[in-house]
């Protein structure tokens, strides 16, 4: 599923043929925010020759002001042309995703995409050729007011798999899907989700680096198309209390020269190979630390509460959806694990690097997962969960950060630069949250004390 590599000459020819006026060179900061430097096509040679510089001191978690000069090295396989014209012009905008390099032309340790590449190399050294990822991102659509500002009014009151007229986002989803397909995505499904105003678009699995790139591109497309149709799209995990939040389930499988390394024999446990079970054991072992990366906002933990389909317990199952990891029924080449905790505010590069490294640690250490939990964990009382050895995921961002800071496998996978900058920013975020007095507190305490 790796994207076709394009030469510099092929890119130049496409730019000329398609009347491309600007090149948007994008990268991702430590917190997962897409950044870009946009240059006119007159500067295309500079871009393609890795000579485009930018001020790294202005980017969250990058470098100090006295180290500010940095280079962008575009990955030529990520070249695409956005299927919309520049405002007021007939020309188009193209995109290249870049890796970040230091002034001395060495890879920057704070670049999340480079961290993911490092994790992939680790997997290759263990004999794995691909780590395939199929994401299932969810989002909400809210109406815009007359000034084009987002409101808290949802675009519809539909529910799971509803059709128009209940699902008023149907046309927007279709436009999103058509736009993605023009950009090289293979979309497998698009539908209304459980909550009012909530939607999901699933695209075909890809090798992990391509999948991370596509997640970032997907977010940009969804927000662009939504706004063009009078809506605001948000990937916030829990924008409205009392209804389901938005997740981004991650389907994953490791491949080696013999095919899917997760596929076992018919007489193996649940048809899973030892590699799959050990990988699962690693993910479960490192789940508390993974949570900080996979659920990186204060709001993420409003989604991870019982009663709204999001997992809150460290467990797995082949037959129900309440644990954090599910094993879908497909076997053979389609054998995979589905991690259900991840939400779309995560940085896909660091998140997937952490997941892969946790699983590889499980393989290296021959970690066996606890027994599959086939009961609905939400209906089990505390004693039942204790007997089954089921532990809770971290309740808050602060708890998750403390787990992350004690997990050397995840720290080594992502790198100390990214971890230090990430935890510093997130502790500031949590402190700011603690200082805010919410309406809930006023409603429950103001008149009672």
C-alpha positions in Angstrom: 0.0 0.0 0.0 3.0 2.3 0.0 2.5 5.4 -2.2 4.2 5.6 -5.6 7.6 7.3 -5.4 7.9 10.3 -7.7 11.1 11.7 -9.0 11.9 15.4 -8.9 11.4 15.6 -12.6 8.0 13.9 -12.4 6.8 16.4 -9.7 8.0 19.4 -11.8 6.1 18.0 -14.8 2.9 17.6 -12.7 3.2 21.1 -11.3 3.4 22.5 -14.8 0.6 20.4 -16.3 -1.8 21.0 -13.4 -1.2 24.7 -13.1 0.0 24.5 -9.5 0.7 27.9 -8.1 1.8 27.1 -4.5 3.6 24.2 -2.8 2.5 23.6 0.8 5.3 21.8 2.7 3.9 20.3 5.9 5.2 18.8 9.0 3.8 17.9 12.5 4.8 19.4 15.8 5.3 17.5 19.1 1.6 17.9 20.0 0.3 16.6 16.6 -0.6 19.9 15.1 0.0 20.2 11.3 2.3 23.1 10.4 3.3 24.2 6.9 5.5 26.5 4.9 3.8 27.6 1.7 6.0 28.8 -1.2 5.2 29.7 -4.8 6.2 27.2 -7.4 9.1 29.5 -8.4 10.8 28.0 -5.3 10.1 24.4 -6.2 13.8 23.6 -6.8 14.7 24.8 -3.4 12.0 22.6 -1.9 13.0 19.5 -3.9 16.7 20.0 -3.1 16.1 20.0 0.7 17.1 23.7 1.0 13.9 25.1 2.4 14.6 26.5 5.8 12.2 27.7 8.6 12.4 29.0 12.2 12.1 26.0 14.5 12.0 28.2 17.6 8.5 29.2 16.8 7.2 25.6 16.7 5.8 23.9 19.8 8.4 21.6 21.4 11.1 22.1 18.8 14.2 24.2 19.6 15.4 27.3 21.4 15.7 30.7 19.6 19.5 30.4 19.3 19.1 27.1 17.4 16.2 28.2 15.2 17.4 27.5 11.7 16.1 24.1 10.5 15.5 22.4 7.2 12.5 20.6 5.7 13.3 17.5 3.7 10.2 16.6 1.7 9.2 12.9 1.2 8.6 12.9 -2.6 6.1 10.0 -2.3 3.7 12.3 -0.4 3.3 14.7 -3.3 -0.4 15.4 -4.1 -2.5 18.2 -5.5 -5.4 19.4 -3.5 -8.6 19.1 -5.5 -9.6 22.7 -4.9 -8.3 26.0 -6.4 -6.6 28.8 -4.6 -9.0 31.6 -3.6 -9.7 33.9 -6.5 -7.4 32.0 -8.8 -7.6 29.1 -11.2 -4.3 27.7 -9.9 -3.9 24.8 -7.5 -2.0 24.0 -4.4 0.2 20.9 -4.0 1.4 19.3 -0.8 4.6 17.6 0.3 5.1 16.1 3.8 8.5 16.7 5.1 10.9 15.4 7.8 12.6 18.0 9.9 16.4 18.3 9.9 18.8 20.3 12.0 21.0 23.1 10.7 23.9 20.6 10.4 21.7 18.4 8.1 21.2 15.7 10.8 17.7 14.3 11.6 15.9 16.4 14.3 15.2 14.3 17.4 12.0 16.3 18.0 10.3 15.3 14.7 7.5 12.9 15.4 7.6 11.5 11.9 11.3 10.6 12.3 10.4 8.9 15.6 8.0 6.7 13.8 10.6 5.9 11.2 12.9 4.8 14.0 10.3 2.4 15.4 9.7 1.0 11.9 13.5 0.3 11.6 13.3 -1.5 15.0 10.6 -3.7 13.6 12.5 -4.4 10.4 15.5 -5.6 12.5 13.2 -8.1 14.1 12.3 -9.5 10.7 9.0 -7.7 10.1 8.5 -6.1 6.7 5.3 -4.0 7.4 3.2 -2.8 10.3 -0.2 -2.2 8.6 -2.7 0.2 10.1 -6.4 0.7 9.4 -7.7 3.8 11.3 -11.4 4.5 12.1 -11.5 8.3 12.9 -14.7 9.9 14.2 -15.7 13.5 14.3 -18.6 15.9 15.0 -20.2 18.4 12.7 -21.5 21.7 14.2 -23.3 24.5 12.4 -21.6 27.8 11.7 -23.3 31.1 12.6 -23.9 34.0 10.2 -20.4 35.2 10.8 -18.9 31.8 10.0 -18.0 31.0 13.6 -18.7 27.6 15.1 -21.9 27.2 17.2 -22.7 24.3 19.6 -25.7 23.3 17.4 -25.2 19.9 15.9 -25.8 19.4 12.2 -28.4 16.6 12.8 -30.0 14.4 15.4 -29.3 11.1 13.6 -27.8 7.9 15.2 -25.8 4.9 14.1 -26.1 4.1 10.4 -29.1 6.5 10.0 -30.1 7.9 6.6 -31.4 11.3 5.5 -33.4 13.2 6.6 -32.2 12.2 10.1 -28.6 12.2 8.8 -28.1 15.7 7.4 -24.4 15.2 7.1 -24.8 12.6 4.4 -23.9 15.0 1.5 -20.9 16.4 3.5 -19.6 12.9 4.1 -20.0 12.0 0.4 -18.0 15.1 -0.6 -15.3 14.2 1.9 -15.1 10.7 0.5 -15.0 11.9 -3.1 -12.3 14.4 -2.2 -10.2 11.8 -0.4 -10.5 9.4 -3.4 -9.2 12.2 -5.7 -6.2 12.4 -3.4 -5.4 8.7 -3.5 -7.3 7.4 -0.5 -9.2 4.1 -0.8 -12.2 4.7 1.4 -13.9 1.5 2.7 -16.9 3.0 4.5 -18.5 6.2 5.7 -21.5 6.4 8.0 -23.3 8.3 10.8 -22.1 7.3 14.2 -24.0 6.7 17.4 -24.2 10.3 18.7 -26.1 13.1 17.1 -23.9 15.0 14.6 -21.2 12.3 14.8 -19.6 10.8 11.7 -17.0 8.2 10.8 -15.0 7.6 7.6 -12.8 4.5 7.4 -10.0 4.2 4.8 -8.1 1.1 3.7 -5.1 0.0 5.7 -1.7 1.2 4.9 1.9 0.7 6.0 2.2 2.6 9.2 4.1 5.7 7.9 1.7 6.2 5.1 -1.2 5.6 7.5 0.0 8.4 9.8 0.5 10.7 6.9 -3.1 10.0 5.7 -4.6 10.6 9.2 -3.1 14.1 9.1 -4.3 14.7 5.6 -7.7 13.3 6.5 -8.2 15.9 9.3 -7.3 18.7 6.9 -9.7 17.5 4.3 -12.6 17.0 6.7 -12.3 20.5 8.2 -11.9 22.1 4.7 -15.0 20.3 3.2 -17.1 20.9 6.3 -16.5 24.6 6.3 -17.3 24.8 2.6 -20.7 23.3 3.4 -21.4 25.6 6.4 -20.3 23.3 9.2 -17.4 23.1 11.6 -15.8 19.7 12.0 -14.1 18.9 15.3 -12.0 15.9 16.4 -12.4 16.9 20.1 -13.0 13.6 21.9 -16.0 14.8 24.0 -17.5 18.1 22.8 -20.9 17.4 24.5 -21.5 15.7 27.8 -24.0 12.9 28.0 -23.4 11.4 24.6 -20.7 9.2 23.0 -17.3 10.8 22.3 -15.1 10.4 19.2 -12.5 7.8 19.0 -10.1 6.6 16.4 -9.9 2.8 16.7 -6.6 1.5 15.3 -6.6 -1.9 13.4 -3.1 -3.3 13.2 -1.2 -6.3 11.9 2.5 -7.2 11.5 3.8 -8.8 8.3 7.0 -10.7 7.6 8.3 -12.4 4.5 5.8 -15.2 5.0 2.7 -12.9 5.2 0.6 -11.8 8.2 2.6 -12.7 11.3 -0.5 -12.4 13.4 -2.3 -15.3 11.6 -2.1 -18.6 13.5 -3.1 -22.1 12.7 -6.7 -23.3 13.1 -5.8 -25.1 16.3 -4.0 -22.1 17.8 -5.6 -20.0 20.6 -8.4 -18.1 18.8 -6.5 -18.6 15.5 -3.8 -16.2 16.7 -0.1 -16.8 16.3 2.3 -16.5 19.2 3.6 -13.3 17.7 0.1 -11.8 17.8 -0.4 -12.9 21.4 3.0 -11.6 22.5 2.4 -8.3 20.7 -1.0 -8.1 22.5 0.8 -8.8 25.8 3.1 -5.9 25.1 0.3 -3.5 24.3 -1.6 -4.5 27.5 1.6 -4.2 29.6 2.3 -0.7 28.4 -1.3 0.5 28.2 -1.1 3.0 31.1 1.8 4.9 29.4 0.3 4.5 25.9 -2.8 6.2 27.2 -0.9 9.5 27.7 0.1 9.4 24.0 -3.1 8.0 22.6 -5.4 10.3 24.7 -3.3 13.5 25.1 -5.9 16.1 26.2 -7.8 16.8 29.4 -10.9 16.3 27.4 -9.8 12.8 26.3 -10.6 11.4 29.8 -14.2 12.7 29.5 -14.6 10.2 26.7 -12.9 7.3 28.6 -15.8 6.9 31.1 -18.2 3.9 31.6 -21.5 3.9 29.7 -20.5 5.5 26.4 -18.8 2.6 24.5 -15.3 3.8 25.1 -13.0 1.4 26.9 -11.8 2.2 30.5 -10.2 -1.2 31.4 -7.0 -2.9 30.5 -8.3 -6.1 28.9 -8.9 -7.8 25.6 -11.6 -9.9 24.0 -12.5 -11.7 20.8 -16.2 -11.5 21.4 -17.2 -8.1 22.9 -16.3 -4.5 22.5 -16.0 -3.3 26.1 -12.2 -4.0 26.6 -9.5 -1.8 25.2 -8.3 -4.4 22.6 -10.7 -6.4 20.4 -9.8 -9.2 18.0 -12.0 -8.9 15.0 -13.4 -12.2 13.6 -11.4 -12.2 10.3 -8.5 -14.6 10.0 -5.8 -15.4 7.5 -4.3 -12.3 5.9 -7.0 -10.2 7.6 -6.0 -11.2 11.1 -5.6 -8.1 13.2 -5.9 -6.5 16.6 -8.1 -3.4 17.2 -7.0 -0.9 19.8 -10.1 1.0 20.8 -8.7 3.6 23.3 -7.0 6.0 20.8 -8.8 9.3 20.1 -8.3 11.6 17.1 -6.4 14.3 19.1 -3.4 12.0 19.3 -0.3 12.7 17.3 -0.5 9.8 14.9 3.3 9.5 14.4 4.2 9.3 18.1 1.1 7.2 18.9 1.8 4.6 16.3 5.5 4.5 17.2 4.5 3.9 20.8 2.0 1.2 19.9 4.5 -0.6 17.6 7.3 -0.4 20.2 5.0 -1.7 23.0 4.0 -4.7 20.8 7.6 -5.4 19.8 8.6 -5.4 23.5 6.0 -8.0 24.1 7.4 -10.1 21.3 11.0 -9.7 22.6 10.0 -10.5 26.1 7.5 -13.3 25.1 4.8 -11.6 27.1 1.6 -13.6 27.4 -1.7 -11.6 27.7 -4.1 -12.4 30.5 -7.1 -14.5 29.5 -9.6 -13.0 27.1 -12.5 -11.3 28.9 -15.7 -12.4 27.1 -18.2 -10.8 29.5 -19.3 -7.2 29.3 -16.8 -5.5 31.6 -19.2 -2.6 32.2 -21.6 -5.0 33.9 -19.0 -6.5 36.2 -18.6 -5.2 39.7 -15.2 -4.3 41.2 -14.7 -7.7 42.9 -15.3 -9.5 39.6 -12.8 -7.3 37.8 -10.2 -7.9 40.5 -10.7 -11.7 40.3 -10.2 -11.4 36.5 -7.1 -9.3 37.0 -8.6 -6.4 35.1 -7.0 -3.0 35.9 -8.3 0.5 35.1 -6.8 2.8 32.5 -5.6 6.1 33.9 -8.5 8.3 35.0 -6.9 11.7 34.1 -4.2 13.2 31.9 -2.0 13.7 35.0 -2.2 10.0 35.9 -1.4 9.0 32.4 1.6 11.4 32.3 3.0 9.9 35.5 2.7 6.4 33.9 4.5 7.6 30.7 7.4 9.1 32.7 8.0 5.6 34.3 7.9 3.6 31.0 11.4 3.4 29.5 10.2 1.4 26.5 7.9 4.1 25.3 10.3 6.9 26.2 13.1 5.2 24.2 10.7 4.6 21.3 9.7 8.2 21.0 12.8 9.9 22.3 13.6 12.0 25.3 13.3 15.3 23.4 9.7 14.6 22.4 8.7 13.1 25.7 10.2 16.0 27.7 8.5 18.6 25.6 5.2 16.7 25.4 5.0 16.1 29.2 6.0 19.7 29.9 3.2 21.1 27.7 0.6 18.7 29.0 1.4 19.4 32.7 0.9 23.1 31.9 -2.4 22.2 30.2 -3.5 20.1 33.2 -2.6 22.9 35.6 -4.6 25.4 33.6 -7.6 23.0 33.6 -7.4 22.6 37.4 -7.5 26.4 37.8 -10.7 26.8 35.8 -14.0 26.8 37.7 -16.6 24.9 35.6 -20.4 25.4 35.3 -20.8 21.9 36.8 -19.0 23.0 40.0 -21.1 26.2 40.3 -24.3 24.1 39.7 -23.4 21.6 42.4 -21.5 23.6 45.0 -22.4 27.3 44.9 -25.8 27.1 46.5 -25.0 24.1 48.8 -22.0 25.5 50.7 
